[in-house]
Amino acid sequence: MLSGDRLIALSCHYHGPSRALLTFSPGPASSRGPSLALCAASGTAMAEEPRNQRAEEAFDVGSRQYLVQNYAAAEASFALAVRLQPNDVKYHYCLGDARMMQKKLETAELAFAVAAKLGHPDAGIHLKVVCKDRERRRAEEAYQAGRRWYCSKSYALAEASFAEAARLQPSDRWYHYALGRARYEQKKWAAAEASFDPKMLQKKLEAAVSAFTEAERAAAEEGHRGRPAMLRHPAAGPGCPGAAPGEDLAGVPVRRPDGH
């Protein structure tokens, strides 16, 4: 017949420490304390080993999914590895990478931040890249919102959106050009000039000024001196539906060369 100590050890091996307490056979009170403590420590160590193994298996699955560009599945596998072993730096780093490939910039930033904190040598670089990409995306979203406001002649709201885009991406001259157009429509002449002048390439600026002068002359001939005709940008694309190719008859900021 098995002693109480032996029964505890066997139950701990097969069922873990919590089940061992349920299957324990009564024995001398003096012998139960040390045996239970020993079982709990042993069970914890044995439970930790399968978690490590499961985490590594999930990581291997995620790596294979990443290689075939199944980034959503790779993200799920890496996330499982992170849950099982939250202190493993490579799991956080790869999770951030899989999210970045899906343009999930906010959550990718979180994963890279943890990886950087845990000491991954490349996580800081990727964190900066993700932050820059996130700012570019937000700037483009603000620009597109501004175009919609501009198309509906809500020039003050368009100005606010274009100003946000220019703030996030100060080197993008198209954002500044759109901001100048929105200010021009509100007769904010000095502010419009400040947006046009320093942020456009000199060649483009000269062509724009020439086109503006011609438009103003044509408007004066038509008796509309108070509001010059719409400026035609030399690199303009179609604006709102109904604008002729290369013109902006509806007053919509020009599209960029990539069509956006």
N, C-alpha and C positions, 0 to 999 in steps of 0.2 A: 504494500500500500504506500502511495506517495505521501510524503510529509507535506505540511502546509507550505514550507519554504520552496520545495520542489514544484508544487502545483502553481505557486505564484510565478516562478521563473518560466515555466512552460506556457502559462497563460499570457504572460508578457511577451514572449517570443511570437506567438501566433496572433494575438489580438491587440497588442499595444497596452500601455499602462492603464488606460481607463477601463478597458474590458477586464484586466487582471483583477481589479478591485471587486468586480462583480462576481467572479468565479472563485474567489479566495475561499478556501476551506478553513474553518475555525482551527486555531492552534493556540498554543500558549501566548498570552498577551505580551510576554517579554520578548518573544521572537518575531512578532509581526512588524514592529517599527523599523528595524534595520532592513528587513527584507523588502518592505514597500519602498523605502528610500532608494535602495539599490535597483529595484525594478524600474522606478520612475526615471532614474538617470540612464539606465540601459535602454529603456523604451524611447526616450528623447533622442538619444544618439542614433538608434535604429530608424526612427522616423525621419531624421534629418537626411540620412543617406538616400532614401527614395526621393526626397524633394530635390536634392542635388541632381540625381539621375534624371528625373522628369524634366527639370529645367534645362539640362543639357540636351535632352532629346527634343524638347520644343525648340531650342535654339538651332539644332541641326535641321529640323524641318523648316524653320523660318529661313535659314540660309539657302536651302534648296529652292524654296519658293521665291526668294529674292533674285536668285540667279536667272530664273525664267520670267522675271519681271512681273510676278504675281504679288505686287506690293501690299495689297489689302490682306491677303492670306499671310504674308510674311509678318505684317504688323501684328496680326492676331497671335501668331506663334511667339514672336518676341515679347509681346505683352504678357503672355502666359509665363514665359521664362522669368520676366521681371517680378511677377506676382509670387512665384515660387522662391526666387532668390533675389530679393530687392537690393542687395548690396553688391551685386556683380556688375562691374562697370561696363563690360562688353554688351550685356543685355540692354542696358539703357541706351548705349551708343547706337546699336543696331536698330532699336526701336525708333529712335529719332531719325535715323537714316531712311527707314521704310516710310515714315510719315512725311519726310521731306520730299520723297519721290512722288508722293500723292498730293503735294502742295498743301499739306495740313501743317501750315507754318507755325500756328500757335502751339499745338500739341507737340510738334517736333522740337520747338524751342524749349519746352518743359523737359523733354527727355534729354536733350543735349546739356541742359543746365545741370541736371542730376549727374550725368556722365562726367561733366567738367568738375563738379564738386568731388566726385569719387576719384578723380585723377586721370581720366583718359587724356592722352597727349593731344589728340586731334579734336576733341569735343569743343574746345574754345573757338577754334577756327570755324567749325561748322555752325556754331552758335552765332557768330558774327554774320555768316552768309545768310542764315535763316532770318536774322533780324533785318538785313538789307532787303531780302526778297519780300519780306512782309511789308516793309515800308513802300517798296515799289508797287506792290499789289494794292495797298491802301490808297496810294497816290492815283493809280489808274482808276480805281473805283470812284474816287472823288471827282476826277476829271470827267468820267462818263456821266456821273450825276449832274455835274455842271452843264454838260452838253444838253441834257434833258431839260434842265431849268432854262437854259438859254433858248432852246427851241420853243418853249412855251412863253418866252418873253419875260420870264421872272429873273431879271438881270441882277438884282441884289442877291438872290439865292445862288445864282450862277457864279457871281463874283466870290461868294464865300466858299463854294466848292472848289473853284479854280485856285483860290488862295491857299486852301488846304493842300491841294495837289502840289502847288509850287513850294510850299513849306516842306513837304515830305521829300520832294525831289527837286532841290533848288537848281540843279544843273540842267534840267529838262526845259529847253527853250519853248517847246510847244505849250507847256502849262502856263508859262509867263505870257505867251502870245494870247492864249485864250483868256487869261485874266485881264490883259489889256483891252481885249474886245468887250468883255463884260463891263468894264469901267467906262469905256468909250460910249457904250449905249446909255449909260447913266449921266453922260456929259461930265464925267470926272476927268477932264482933259489932262491935268498934270499927272494924276495917278496912272492914267492909261499910258501916257508917254513914258513914265518910269518903268512900266512893265514891258513895253515894246522895246525900248532903246537898248538897255545894257544886256539883255538876255538873248537877242537874236544875232546870228552871224551877220557881219557887216554887209556882205553881198545881199543877203535876204532882206536886211533892213533897208538898204538903198532901193531895192526893187519895190518893197512895200510902200515906202515913202513916195516913190514915183507913181505907183498905182493910186495911192490915196490922193495925191495932188490932182491927178487926172479925173478921179471920181468927184472930187470937190468942184472942179471946173465944170464938169458935166452937170452936176446938181445945180450950180449957180445959173447955168444957161436955162435950166428948166424952172427956175424960180423957187428952188428949195434950199436957199442958202443956209437956213437955220439948222439943217441936218444933212451933212454930206452923204452922198451915196455910199452904199456898203463897200468896204475895202475888199478888194480882190487880192488874195495872197498868191504870190507866184507859184507856190507849191500846193495850192488848194485842191482838195478833192471834193466830192459831192457833199452838200450839207444835208438839210432836211429834204424829204421827198419833194420834188418839184424844182429843185435848183438845177441849173444847167451845168454840164460837166465843167469842172474847173472854176466854178463860181460859187457864191455863197448868198444867193438872193434872199433866202429866208433868214439870214442873219445868224447862221450857226457857225461856231468856230470850225476852222478847217480841220480835216482829218489828218492824221500823221501819214507818212509814206507807207507804213505797214497797214493802213486801212482802218485804224482805230480812231 
